[in-house]
Amino acid sequence: MFAKITSAGRTNIGKKRSTNQDHYLIADLNKSMLVHSTSLNLEAQSRLYGMSHGKLFMVADGMGGHLGGDRASMLAIDLLINQLLNSMHWFFQMEKDQESREQGFIEDLQIMLQKAHEAIEKESNEDSDHKGMGTTLTMSYVIWPWMYVVHAGDSRCYLLRSGELRQLTRDHTVSSQLVENGGMTEDEANNSPWSNVLYNALGAGASQVNAEVHKVALEPDDMIMLCSDGLYRYLTKTEIQEMMLGELEPTEICRSFIDVANARGGADNITAIVARLEQPDGKQPKTRVAAEVTLEKLLGDVTGYHPRVVDDEVGIDTLPDPI
């Protein structure tokens, strides 16, 4: 039994940047066959498609100056797409002998991210205009009833279930590392210059990328959200949760997120993907919790708001783990 997925994505340059270095992707993965010649009643060069074998969501937030950041985030998604399409045997065979194949699939995801990292580094070293470029990459692959998340950087993947929003990914920033090791409080981290420094990303001069991978069992009525830091630095977790709990469709939720982030300063590029897993077979959805925060209230509540601002010229810093 499959859940229907309704999804949308949106990206915006923000109010301060001269270019948009964020990129996103929403795609269905399908088996297909390209017909070259046949005696059947089909046109040559027509393509036949099988059923969907999963839904793919990606967000990449580039860094490294005017040219490098945009190129790095675009290249990361392109490279992941090509690798995924060339390893489709994993997706098509997941239901057969799943336990023994799954570990190999997860290892493949980690290898894919490392290969993308190496390709970005190679181009960075060969082209002076792209020197030091890098990008975050957060990818969600949904093959019902599972979701696999692969992640590096400080873009995020969230899961909303039964009215509660949970951040699935960790922020790979030095300040987050300090919080995890007890060297800094959450409030201190929010105002720390270390919140702008990544210790793990694709490219940016690092020797390797460490892919964070999660497997999540999904349920009908779950919602998934991916975003760049240009969004969550302007909206609290509670605000994101309550906007997703309202009656807006995913495309309107994405637009509302961006409107609020821009109204509160929009100092960075802003990207969001929202997906809703609906009940299969036309069943009625569970009653949604009424949202207490309206878009109008959020847009009007901008006085005294001081978000952290990331400088995209600040790249990755491969500092050792704080003690």
C-alpha positions as CSV (number, residue, x, y, z in Angstrom):
1,M,0.0,0.0,0.0
2,F,1.5,3.3,-1.2
3,A,1.0,6.8,0.2
4,K,0.4,9.5,-2.4
5,I,3.1,12.2,-2.1
6,T,2.2,15.9,-2.9
7,S,5.3,18.1,-3.0
8,A,6.6,21.4,-4.0
9,G,9.9,23.4,-3.9
10,R,10.9,27.0,-4.1
11,T,14.1,29.0,-4.0
12,N,14.6,32.8,-3.7
13,I,17.7,35.1,-3.9
14,G,16.7,36.9,-0.7
15,K,17.2,40.6,0.0
16,K,21.0,41.0,0.2
17,R,22.7,38.6,-2.2
18,S,23.6,39.4,-5.8
19,T,23.2,35.8,-6.9
20,N,21.2,32.7,-5.8
21,Q,23.7,29.9,-5.0
22,D,21.0,27.6,-3.7
23,H,19.7,24.8,-5.9
24,Y,17.0,22.2,-5.3
25,L,15.5,19.1,-7.1
26,I,12.3,17.1,-6.8
27,A,12.1,14.0,-9.0
28,D,10.4,10.7,-9.5
29,L,12.7,7.7,-10.2
30,N,11.2,5.3,-12.8
31,K,12.1,2.4,-14.9
32,S,12.0,3.4,-18.6
33,M,12.6,2.0,-22.0
34,L,13.6,4.0,-25.1
35,V,12.2,2.3,-28.3
36,H,14.5,2.6,-31.3
37,S,12.8,0.3,-33.7
38,T,9.7,-1.9,-33.6
39,S,6.9,-3.4,-35.7
40,L,4.4,-2.6,-32.9
41,N,2.2,0.4,-33.1
42,L,4.8,2.6,-31.4
43,E,6.7,5.6,-32.7
44,A,10.5,5.2,-33.0
45,Q,12.4,7.1,-30.2
46,S,9.3,6.9,-27.9
47,R,10.0,6.3,-24.3
48,L,7.9,3.9,-22.1
49,Y,7.8,4.3,-18.4
50,G,7.1,1.9,-15.6
51,M,5.8,2.6,-12.1
52,S,7.5,5.1,-9.9
53,H,10.4,3.6,-7.8
54,G,10.8,6.4,-5.4
55,K,10.7,10.1,-4.9
56,L,13.9,12.2,-4.7
57,F,14.4,15.5,-2.9
58,M,17.6,17.5,-2.8
59,V,18.7,20.9,-1.5
60,A,22.3,22.3,-2.0
61,D,23.5,25.6,-0.6
62,G,26.7,26.7,-2.3
63,M,29.6,28.8,-0.9
64,G,32.8,30.3,-2.3
65,G,32.1,33.6,-3.9
66,H,30.1,34.9,-6.8
67,L,30.9,32.1,-9.2
68,G,32.0,29.2,-7.1
69,G,29.0,28.7,-4.8
70,D,26.5,28.5,-7.6
71,R,28.7,26.1,-9.6
72,A,29.3,23.9,-6.6
73,S,25.7,23.5,-5.6
74,M,24.6,22.9,-9.2
75,L,27.4,20.4,-9.7
76,A,26.7,18.5,-6.5
77,I,23.1,17.8,-7.6
78,D,24.1,17.0,-11.2
79,L,26.7,14.5,-9.9
80,L,24.3,12.8,-7.5
81,I,21.6,12.5,-10.2
82,N,24.1,10.8,-12.6
83,Q,25.3,8.4,-10.0
84,L,21.8,7.6,-8.8
85,L,20.6,6.8,-12.4
86,N,23.6,4.6,-12.9
87,S,22.9,2.5,-9.8
88,M,19.2,2.0,-10.1
89,H,19.6,-1.7,-9.5
90,W,19.6,-0.9,-5.8
91,F,16.3,0.9,-6.0
92,F,14.5,-1.8,-8.1
93,Q,15.6,-4.7,-5.9
94,M,15.1,-3.1,-2.4
95,E,12.0,-5.3,-1.7
96,K,13.9,-8.5,-2.5
97,D,16.4,-9.7,0.1
98,Q,16.1,-6.2,1.7
99,E,18.1,-6.8,4.8
100,S,21.2,-7.9,3.0
101,R,21.0,-5.3,0.3
102,E,20.2,-2.4,2.5
103,Q,23.7,-2.0,4.0
104,G,25.1,-2.0,0.5
105,F,22.6,0.7,-0.5
106,I,23.6,2.9,2.4
107,E,27.3,2.4,1.6
108,D,26.5,3.4,-2.0
109,L,24.9,6.6,-0.8
110,Q,28.1,7.5,1.2
111,I,30.3,6.6,-1.7
112,M,28.2,8.8,-4.1
113,L,28.6,11.8,-1.8
114,Q,32.4,11.2,-1.6
115,K,32.6,11.0,-5.4
116,A,30.7,14.2,-5.8
117,H,33.0,15.9,-3.3
118,E,36.1,14.7,-5.2
119,A,34.7,16.0,-8.5
120,I,34.0,19.4,-7.0
121,E,37.5,19.5,-5.6
122,K,39.0,18.6,-8.9
123,E,37.2,21.4,-10.7
124,S,38.0,23.8,-8.0
125,N,41.7,23.0,-8.3
126,E,41.6,23.3,-12.1
127,D,39.6,26.6,-12.4
128,S,40.9,29.7,-10.6
129,D,37.4,31.2,-10.8
130,H,36.0,28.3,-8.7
131,K,38.9,28.0,-6.3
132,G,37.7,27.0,-2.8
133,M,34.1,26.4,-3.9
134,G,31.9,24.1,-1.8
135,T,28.3,23.3,-1.0
136,T,26.0,21.6,1.5
137,L,23.9,18.7,0.2
138,T,20.8,17.3,1.9
139,M,19.0,14.5,0.0
140,S,15.9,12.6,0.9
141,Y,15.0,9.4,-1.1
142,V,11.5,8.1,-0.4
143,I,10.7,4.5,-1.3
144,W,7.6,3.7,0.6
145,P,7.5,3.0,3.5
146,W,11.1,4.1,4.0
147,M,13.0,7.3,3.7
148,Y,16.8,7.5,3.4
149,V,18.5,10.8,4.1
150,V,22.1,11.5,3.2
151,H,23.5,14.8,4.4
152,A,26.6,17.0,4.7
153,G,26.6,20.7,5.8
154,D,24.0,22.8,7.6
155,S,21.0,22.5,5.3
156,R,18.3,20.5,7.1
157,C,15.7,17.7,6.7
158,Y,12.7,17.8,9.0
159,L,9.9,15.2,9.6
160,L,6.5,16.3,10.9
161,R,4.4,13.6,12.5
162,S,1.3,13.8,14.7
163,G,1.8,17.5,15.1
164,E,5.4,17.4,16.2
165,L,8.3,18.6,14.1
166,R,11.6,16.8,14.4
167,Q,15.0,17.8,12.8
168,L,16.5,14.6,11.4
169,T,19.9,16.0,10.3
170,R,22.7,17.6,12.4
171,D,24.1,21.0,11.5
172,H,27.8,20.4,10.6
173,T,29.0,23.6,12.1
174,V,31.7,24.2,14.7
175,S,29.2,25.8,17.1
176,S,26.9,22.8,16.9
177,Q,29.9,20.5,17.6
178,L,30.7,22.6,20.7
179,V,27.1,22.3,21.9
180,E,27.2,18.5,21.5
181,N,30.4,18.3,23.5
182,G,29.2,20.6,26.3
183,G,31.4,23.6,25.4
184,M,28.6,26.0,24.5
185,T,24.9,26.4,25.2
186,E,22.3,26.5,22.4
187,D,21.8,30.3,23.0
188,E,25.5,30.9,22.9
189,A,25.8,28.9,19.7
190,N,23.1,31.0,18.0
191,N,25.1,34.1,18.5
192,S,28.6,32.6,18.0
193,P,30.7,33.3,14.9
194,W,31.4,29.6,14.8
195,S,27.8,29.1,13.7
196,N,29.0,30.3,10.3
197,V,31.8,27.8,9.9
198,L,31.2,24.3,8.5
199,Y,33.5,21.4,9.4
200,N,31.8,19.1,6.8
201,A,30.7,19.9,3.3
202,L,31.3,18.9,-0.3
203,G,34.4,20.6,-1.7
204,A,35.8,23.7,0.0
205,G,39.3,22.3,0.3
206,A,38.6,19.4,2.6
207,S,40.2,16.0,2.0
208,Q,36.9,14.1,2.3
209,V,33.2,14.5,3.2
210,N,31.6,12.5,5.9
211,A,28.1,11.5,4.8
212,E,25.5,11.5,7.6
213,V,22.8,8.8,6.7
214,H,19.4,8.2,8.3
215,K,16.8,5.6,7.6
216,V,13.2,6.5,8.7
217,A,10.0,4.4,8.7
218,L,7.3,6.7,7.2
219,E,3.6,6.8,8.0
220,P,0.7,8.2,6.0
221,D,0.1,11.9,6.9
222,D,3.8,12.5,7.6
223,M,5.3,15.7,6.1
224,I,8.9,16.1,5.0
225,M,10.7,19.5,4.8
226,L,14.2,20.2,3.4
227,C,15.6,23.7,3.5
228,S,18.8,25.8,3.4
229,D,19.9,27.8,6.4
230,G,18.6,31.0,4.8
231,L,15.2,29.8,5.9
232,Y,15.6,28.4,9.4
233,R,17.8,31.3,10.6
234,Y,14.6,33.4,10.3
235,L,11.9,31.1,11.5
236,T,11.8,29.2,14.8
237,K,11.1,25.5,14.9
238,T,7.7,26.2,16.4
239,E,6.8,28.6,13.6
240,I,7.9,26.1,10.9
241,Q,5.8,23.4,12.6
242,E,2.7,25.5,12.9
243,M,2.9,26.7,9.3
244,M,3.1,23.2,8.1
245,L,0.2,22.1,10.3
246,G,-2.1,24.6,8.6
247,E,-4.3,24.0,5.6
248,L,-1.9,25.4,3.0
249,E,-0.7,23.1,0.2
250,P,3.1,22.5,-0.1
251,T,3.6,25.1,-2.8
252,E,1.9,27.7,-0.6
253,I,3.9,26.7,2.5
254,C,7.1,27.1,0.6
255,R,6.1,30.6,-0.6
256,S,5.0,31.6,2.9
257,F,8.4,30.4,4.4
258,I,10.2,32.6,1.9
259,D,7.9,35.6,2.4
260,V,8.6,35.5,6.2
261,A,12.3,35.0,5.8
262,N,12.5,38.0,3.4
263,A,10.3,40.1,5.6
264,R,12.7,39.5,8.5
265,G,15.8,40.5,6.5
266,G,16.4,37.9,3.8
267,A,20.2,38.2,4.2
268,D,20.8,34.8,2.5
269,N,19.4,32.8,-0.3
270,I,16.3,30.9,0.8
271,T,15.2,27.4,-0.4
272,A,12.5,25.0,0.8
273,I,11.0,21.7,-0.2
274,V,7.8,20.5,1.4
275,A,6.2,17.1,0.8
276,R,3.0,15.6,2.3
277,L,2.4,11.9,2.4
278,E,-1.4,11.4,2.0
279,Q,-3.5,8.5,3.0
280,P,-3.6,5.8,0.2
281,D,-6.8,4.6,-1.5
282,G,-8.7,7.8,-1.0
283,K,-8.9,7.5,2.7
284,Q,-9.6,10.7,4.7
285,P,-6.5,12.3,6.2
286,K,-6.2,12.6,10.0
287,T,-7.5,15.8,11.4
288,R,-4.7,18.4,11.3
289,V,-3.8,20.5,14.3
290,A,-4.9,24.0,13.9
291,A,-2.0,26.4,13.3
292,E,-1.7,29.1,15.9
293,V,0.8,31.2,13.9
294,T,-0.7,32.8,10.8
295,L,1.3,34.1,7.9
296,E,0.0,37.6,8.5
297,K,1.2,37.5,12.1
298,L,4.6,36.3,11.1
299,L,5.0,39.0,8.4
300,G,4.0,41.6,10.9
301,D,6.3,40.4,13.7
302,V,9.7,41.6,12.4
303,T,10.6,44.3,15.0
304,G,13.7,43.4,17.0
305,Y,14.4,40.1,15.1
306,H,18.1,39.5,14.9
307,P,18.9,36.3,13.0
308,R,22.4,34.8,12.6
309,V,23.8,35.7,9.2
310,V,26.0,33.4,7.2
311,D,28.8,34.8,5.1
312,D,29.1,32.7,2.0
313,E,32.7,33.8,1.6
314,V,33.5,31.8,4.7
315,G,34.2,28.3,3.6
316,I,34.8,25.0,5.3
317,D,37.1,24.9,8.3
318,T,38.5,21.4,9.0
319,L,39.2,22.0,12.6
320,P,39.6,18.9,14.8
321,D,36.7,18.0,17.1
322,P,36.5,20.5,20.0
323,I,37.3,18.9,23.3
